[in-house]
Amino acid sequence: MFHPRIAARAFNTPLLVEPSKALAFLSGLGPRILGRRVELADGDDTLDGTVNLHVRASILAGDLTARQHGDAPYPVVDGIAVIEISGVLIHRGGWIGQSSGQTSYEGIAAQIEAAGYDPTVRGIALEIDSFGGEVAGVFDLADRIRAVRRDKPVWAFVAEHAFSAGYALASQADRIVLPRTGALGSIGVVVMHADLSGQLDQDGVRVTLVHSGRHKIDGNPYAPLPEATRDEIQREIDVLRFLFAETVAAGRAGRLSQEAAMATEAATFRGADAVAAGLADEVTDLARGFAAFRQLVADRTGQSPSRDSALTTPRSSTHARQEARMATEHDADDIPQDLEPDEMDIEDDDADVTDDPLAGPAPSPAASHPPATAAPAAGNLAEISAQLREAAAEIAEIAAKAGRLGIAIDAAKALREGTTPEALRCLVLDRASAAADARDIVAAPPSPVLPRAQESPIVAAAKRAASAGAKG
């Protein structure tokens, strides 16, 4: 079945999309859109496969730290609005988030604008995993992201892919963070043209386009693409690529020039190569990078980043002392190199407080405030937070499994008392064993109401035979 509306968005229109993703689109949806198999002009390959699109969950805000911020269309973590940019990026999608593997520029813009005006939002995190999308609308959205940076910090976290239009948006952030396997770039433009004339001839179908205006039917799919029309399309996408590079340079001011962006020739870069090329700023685990962003936002506003909502209840003094010792270890390699010194200082006002009777007398005020060089690093705080989140998630999972076995476990109480997952697991096993024993051993007195069971004739005969043998 021919789908003209989808075809109009995919063919004969400039796209900021990574070429391999365009081929995947042709492979999976081309036959369904065009009603026939798709043959590539530059080769003999025929595409008629299928593609499955998956809706992705948020990596930055998909754990215990996430909470819905009132009626806001995004989760908020420690004053940071997490805005997801994933799937195919389209113009006028009509929905605020991702739907069926698509995210609309208008939806992203609405979230950016809401976060910019929200006084409780102190920073914006863009979680990006996209191979790109349409040209229409992307540069206006890029300008909005760059504008909001004047009031609130914006970091981009590449959840593996930020190609083409996805990178156009990522490049507008103050800082771009990606994992070792993450990839970005593809600063280029592509136009796909479908020539159906050969297939129509085989089917005995002739299409006549009656038109007014010499260029009205340029690039139509019912005839081969004329050389003059091809040249005109090439000039158009060259201009768009220039605008793309100009937009990237505006967002990456001082780190990547327009000439350098053009010189990439739409290549893609992975991990450390992206940083070396100036397209990104740091290679790190996204959870650790997000923890550093949370600390940066907290330092700028004079507030400390909170623990996960499930971990805010008091913990035992042993756990508190252990966390304090871990937090005071200094690891300079975990701190982003381009942060200002005042953004990395974390003052420990509780360093002179201890409930350990073996700790000796309290240190002097001078000793209780170590110099700035000994301040806890954001990376260590991130590791502590990650460990606590992992323990909380494991305890929640144990409680859920116990519930399915009919064993009630109070996960919040376990977290509050500092119970380890191993101890909780042993408790569940003990209760399950006790319950199994109770089910296997059943003792009950004879019923005074129910009639006694008749003795089996076989048992009666055996008793008589045994009695006769004993007498003889």
Secondary structure, 3 states (H helix, E strand, C coil): CCCHHHHHHHCCCCEEECHHHHHHHHHHHHHHHHCCCEECCCCCCEECCCCCCCCCCCCCCCCCCCEECCCCCCEEECCEEEEEEEEEEECCCCCCCEECCEEEHHHHHHHHHHHHHCCCCCEEEEEEEEEEEECCCHHHHHHHHHHHCCCCCEEEEEEEEEECHHHHHHCCCCEEEECCCCEEECCCCECCCCCCHHHHHHCCCCCCCCCCCCCCCCCCCCCCCCHHHHHHHHHHHHHHHHHHHHHHHHHCCCCCCHHHHHHCCCCEEECHHHHHCCCCCEECCHHHHHHHHHHHHHHHHCCCCCCCHHHCCCCCHHHHHHHHHHHCCCCHHHCCCCCCHHHCCCCCCCCCCCCCHHHCCCCCHHHHCCCHHHCCCHHHHHHHHHHHHHHHHHHHHHHHHHHHCCCCCCHHHHHHCCCCHHHHHHHHHHHHHHHHHHHHCCCCCCCCCCCCCCCCHHHHHHHHHHHHHHHC
